[in-house]
Amino acid sequence: MDNIKNYVQQHRQRFIDELIELLKIPSVSADSAYSQDVINTADAVKESLEKAGCDNVELCETPGYPIVYGEKIIDPNLPTVLVYGHYDVQPPDPIDLWDSPPFEPVIKKTELHPEGAIFARGACDDKGQMYMHVKALEYMVQNNSLPCNVKFMIEGEEEVGSPSLAWFVERNQEKLANDVILISDTGMISNQQPSITTGLRGLSYVEVEVTGPNRDLHSGLYGGAVANPINILAKMIAQLHDENNHITIPGFYDRVQELSREERDEMAKAPFSLENYKKALDIEDIYGEATYTTNERNSIRPTLDVNGIWGGYTGEGAKTVIASKAYAKISMRLVPDQDWNEITELFTKHFESIAPKGVRVKVKPHHGGQAYVTPIDSIGYRAAAAAYEESFGIKPIPVRSGGSIPIVALFEKELKSKTIMMGFGLDSDAIHSPNEHYGIFNYMKGIETIPLFYKHFTEMSK
């Protein structure tokens, strides 16, 4: 442990500088205007893996953006760890809510990050956390302490649902063969209390379109006489929850895996301050499904949220118009054993059924994925727990995350191996939001902890 700490301290500034350079590249996969930047980021990741000590690194072409594959095979008889991460980032919008430009990284001290945090899009999700693994490999290679084989698969489409990843995994199962998959794209409870994510929610993401008249209309001449698509869409969305914030789609809860009272009591042992939660979000009260706690609502219960809604005139000043169309983007977070394809079908059928005759409705599925739970008695989990305890001096707590990494279930299906999620971010790091950031402490602590996973996993696999 002392060797790792000394190496990280010795190269601390270089590690920070390298990450900052990576964060300067606006690799927004959702916007084609950034396509060259996404490709440039793939090149940068490839170069970083080569410098870190991978013997074989390649850009693997896909129907979409390339996947960066790298490997360091020291002995085919030893276990193999497959590291997954992504080099693409969320769009930075709304730009005007950032305190500093999203692709001009700055380091600022905060209450939770007294050593400073890097503020930039992708700092935590996922460039900072992905890059910890690159630097951890560098340490192990430079100090001749890599105890097993390692492979890297870093993609550029995670933020748009990983449409090319299944295509790649299905065609490269032998190349990707492994004993455990390691991902750092989640978080932990706090810098004092580490945790390991043992469950992820699934996802169904759709876009809806409501069409009324065949053109935009004068709201004075036609108002009150024809259906207003924006008004109708708002009413339809409001019908998707009842007074207890229960989702009203018929069949939506049929496959929901209900946790026992004992399991819920174990979850409740994780440290949580409701007052600090409300203070951090600047809200007066919490809101959600009746009879469930905040931590249950955002982890073991399914949800339905509107992620964007638009239509009509939104420019400066006034324009009295009834829009011809209105749109919304809606995401549904799912739990075991909900199937995202089935949920998408149930949503489509229900949404079309509640539309009045004065409008036409179109539902466009975007992407989705299944929920995932990893057992805490597996070698991978026990190795991760030992690594955190050695690094932090305290045992980690297993938690279920409200987020989704749809490809995790795909990995188990295609590669037949468990995924361990060793996240080092915090809930307050504003991923997907303006002013995303990642603590210097967290970044360095990840680099310190990851080699310990390799050590413990190799020892436990004997």
N, C-alpha and C positions, 0 to 999 in steps of 0.2 A: 504493500500500500504506500509506503514511504517513497519507493521508487517512482510510482505513478505520480504522486503529488509533486515530487521534485521536478519531474519532467514537464508536467503541466505548468508549474510555476515558472520554470526556465523559459518555456515557449509561449507563455500566456499572451503577450502582446501580438506575436505572430499569428496565433490562433484567432485572435479578435480581428486583426487586419484582414486575414484571408476570408473570414466570414463576411466582413463588411463589403469586400469586393464582390462576393457572390450575391449579396443582397442588392447591390446597385443595379443588377441586370433585371429588368421588369418582365419576368417570365410568366405573364398572365395567359394561361392556356385558354380561357374563356373568350378571349378577344383576338381575332385573327390579325389585328393591327400589330400585335406583339409577337407574331409567329417567328420572326427571325431572332428575337430576344430569347424565346423559349429554346430554340436550337442552339443559340450561343451559350445558354446555361448548361445544356447537355454537354457541350464541348468542355466547358469549365469543370464540370463534375468528373468527366472522363480524365482530364488532366490531373485533377486532385487525387483520384484513385491511383493513377500511375505513380505519382510522386510519393503517395503513402506506402507503396510497396506491393500493390497487386502485380502478379506476374502476367496476367492476361486481362486486358480491358478493351471493350469494344462498344461501339454505338450500334445497337440492334434496331434495324428499321422495322416499323410497324405501319399499319394503315394510317396512324396518326403521328404523334411525336415520338422520337426515338427513345428506347430504353437503354440506359447505361448499365452494362453488365461488366463486372469485374470479379476476379477470383485470386485467391492465394491458397494453393493446395500444397500442404507440407507432407501429408501422408494419407493416402486413400483409406487406410485402415482406421484413421482417427475420425471423430465426429465432424460434421460439417454444419456450420451456422450460416443461414441465408439472411442477410440484412436487406430489408425492404425500406424504401423511403421515396419521397417525390421531390422534384426540383421545380415544379410549377407552383404558382401562388394564386391567391384570390385576386379579383380586380380590386384596386385601391379605393374605389368610390365609396362614399362621397369625399372627394379630395378636400373640400373646404373645411372638413371637420378634423383634418390632421393638423397637429401642432407644428410638424415639420414635414417636408416632402417625403412621400412614402418610399421613394427609391433613392433617397439621399440619407443613408443611415447616420444617426447621431446617438451618442451615449449620454444618458441622463440618469441621475440618481432619483430613486423614488422611495417611498416609505417601506415598501416590500423589497426593494432592491437597493440597499445602501451602497453596494459595490458598483452600482450602475446597471443599466439595461440598455440593450441596443434597440432603438425604435426604427422599424422599417417593415414594410410588407414582406411577409415570409420569414421574419426573424425567428418566430417560434414554430410556425406552421408552413413548411416543415424544414426550411433550409438549415436553420440553426440546429435543430434536433438531428437531422440527417447528417450534418457535417460533423457532429460529435463522433459518429461511428467511423468516419474517415480518419479523424485525428486519433481515435483509439487504436485503429489499425496501425497508424504511423508509429505510435508508441510501442506497440507489441513487436513490430518488425524491427525497429531501431534498437530495441533492448532484447531481441531474441527471446521473447516471452510469449509468442503466439502458440497456444497449446493445441490448437486444432485447425481445421480448414475453415475458410470463410469465403462466402460468395456475396456479391452485392447486386441488387436489382433496383435501380433508381429510375422511376418513371416520370413522365412529364404531363400526365393527364389526370392526376388524382382529383384535382379540383373541379373537373367536369365529368366525374363518374368513372374514370379509368376505362374508356370504351375499347382501347387497344390491348389492355393488359390480359384479359382472358384469352384473346387471340394469341398472344405471345406465350403465355403459360402453357396452353394446350399444345403448342408446337415445340416446346423446349423443356419437357419434363425431365429428360435425362440431364440436360445442362443445369437445371435448377434443383436437382436432387439434393436433399438435405435431411438433417436430423431434427432441426428446430428452426423456426423463423423468428427473427428479432426485429421489432418495429419500435421506433421512438416517434410517435405522432399523437401522443396523448399527454396527460398531465399527472401531477401528484397533488396530494392534499395541501402541503406547504413545504417550505424549505427546511422546516424542523421535523416534519412527519412525512416521510416518503410513503408512497402507495403504489400498488401495481394494478393496472386496469385488467380485470378478468372478464369483462363483458362489454360488448358494444351493441348499440341498437342498429337495426336495419333501416332502410330508407326507401321511400317511394317519392319521386319528385316529378311533378306534373305542371304543365302550363294550361290555363283555361282561357278560352276566348268566347265572349258573349257578343252576338251581333243582333242589332235591331234594324233600323231603317237602312236603306241602301246607300245613304250618304249622311253626312253631318247636317243637322237641321237647326233652324232658327228657334231658340228656346221660347221666344214669345209666340211665334206663329204655331208651333207644334207642341209646346210644353203642356203636359196634362192629357194629350190626345194620343200619344204613342209611347211605347215602352222606352225608357231611358236605360241603355245597357249598363251604364255605371251604377245607377240606382239598383237595377235588378241584380247585378253582380254582388253589390254590397249586401243585399238581402239574402242572396243565396249563400254567401259565405257565412253570414250570421246564423243561418240554419244548420251549419255543420257542427255546432256545439249546443248542448242543452243548458239549463240553468245551473247544473252541477259541473259544467265544463267537460261533460262526457261527450265523446264523438258520436254523432247520430247516424253514421253510415251503417245500414243494416249488414250484419255479419262481420263488422270490423273487429269485434272483440272475441269472435268464436274460437280462435286459436291462441289467444293470449295466454302465455305461461304465467300462472299465478304463483307467487312465492309464498312459502309457509310463514306463519307468524314467527317461527324460530329464525328463519333466514332474514326476515325484515328486522328482527331484534338485533341480529349480528351486524347488519348494515348500519343500524342506529348508533353503534359504538364508535363510528368514525367521528372525530372531532368536528363540530359544526356550530357556528354561531349565527342564528337567524338575524340578530341585530346587525352583525358585521356584514352579512350578506346583503341586507337591505341598504345599509350605509354605502357599501361599495357600488351599488347600482343606482343610488340616489332615488329610491322608491319608498313610498310610505307603507306599503303592505305587499305581501306575496299574492299570487293568483294562480289557480290551477285546479285540477281535478279533485273533487271533494273526497275526503276520507284518506288522502295520501299526504305524506310529508313532502317538503321541498325536495329532499334528496331522492325520494322515491319517484316523484313526478318527473324528475329529469334524468332518470336512469332505468327504472324497471317498468315504467308505464309508457304506452304508445302516445304519440301526440300528433296534432295537425296544426300547422302554422302557415299563415300567408307570408311569403317572403318578399313579395312585391306586388303592387297593384297600380294600374295606370289606364288612362283613356282621356279623350277630350283635350281641352286646352289647358296647358300647365305653364305657359309662358308668362311674361310680365304683363301686368294690367289685366283687363277684362275682355272676354270674348263670350258672348251669350250663345252657347251652342249646346245642342244635344248630340253627343258623339254617336257615330254609327257603331263603334266597337268599344269594348272594354276588356281588359286582360288582367290576369293575376298569375303569379307563380306560387305554388303550394307544395310544401314538403310535409311528409308524414314519417315520423320516426317510429320504428317498429321494434317489437321485442320478440324473443323466442316464444312461440313457434310460428309467427306470422310470416307468410310468404309475400314478398314484395310484388310479384306479378299478380297474385290474387287480389291484394289490396288495391292495386292500381285499377283492376277491373271493377272491383266493388265501388271505388270512388267514382269512376267514369259512369257507371250505371246509375248511381244515386244522384250525381250532380246533374246528369241529363234529365232525370225524372222530376227534379224540383224546379226546373225552368218553366216559366209561364209561356203560353203560346205566342206571345208577342216577340220572342227572341229565339235565336238559334244558338246552340252551345256546341263547342268543339273542345275536347280534352286531348292534349298532346303529351304523352309520357316522355320524360327526358331520360332519367336513369334511376337505378335503385340497387339494392343489395340486401342480403339477409343479415339478421342479427347473429351474434357470435358470443359464446361463452367458453372460456378455457378453464380446465380443472386445476385446482390449487394443489393437487397431489402429484402433478406431473413433474418430471425431472427439470423441465424448463422453468416452471414456476418456482420450484425450490431453489434452483440455481440463481434466479433473479432475486429472490428474497434474501439469499445469503449475500449476494453482491451488495444490495442496498444496506443491509445491516452492517456489513464490514465498512462500507463507505460513510454512512451517516451515523453509525453507532446506535441505531434503533431499528426494530423490526418494522418492515413495511406493512401496511394494511391493504388487504384486497378490496377493490371497489369496482363497481360497474359504472361505465361511462354513458353519458347521454348521447355522445357523438356516434358517428358512423364511419367505418372504414370498410366499405362494401367488399373489397377484395379479400379480406381475411377469411371469410367463409369459402370463397373461391379457392384459396390456397389449400385449405384442408381437404376440399373435394378433389382437387387435381393433383396436389403434391403429397397428400396423405401425412401431413405433419402439423403439429400444433404451433400456434403463434403466441409469442410472449411480447407483451406491450410494456416496454420500459420507458415511460414518458417522464420528462423532467420539466415540463411547462407548468404554469399556474393558471387557475381559472381567470385571474385578473390580467392575463397577458394580452387580452383584446384580439385574439385570433379572429379573422374574418371581419374585423371592425377597424375603424380609424385608430391610429396610434398603437397598432400592434407592436409588441416588444418582447424581448427575451432577456432574462437576467444573466449577467456575466457569471454570477455564482452558479446558476443552473447549467449554463453552457459548460463551464469548467468541471462541475460536479459530474455531469454526464460523461465527460471524457475520462474522468477518474474511475467511474463506476463500471462502465461497459467492459473493460478488460477483466474485471473481477467476475463478470458473468461467464466469460469464456473459460476462466480458470475453474470455477465451480461446476459448470456444465460438463466440462471434459472429465473432471474427477468423478462426478456423480454418474457418468455414463460408462465407467469402467465395469 
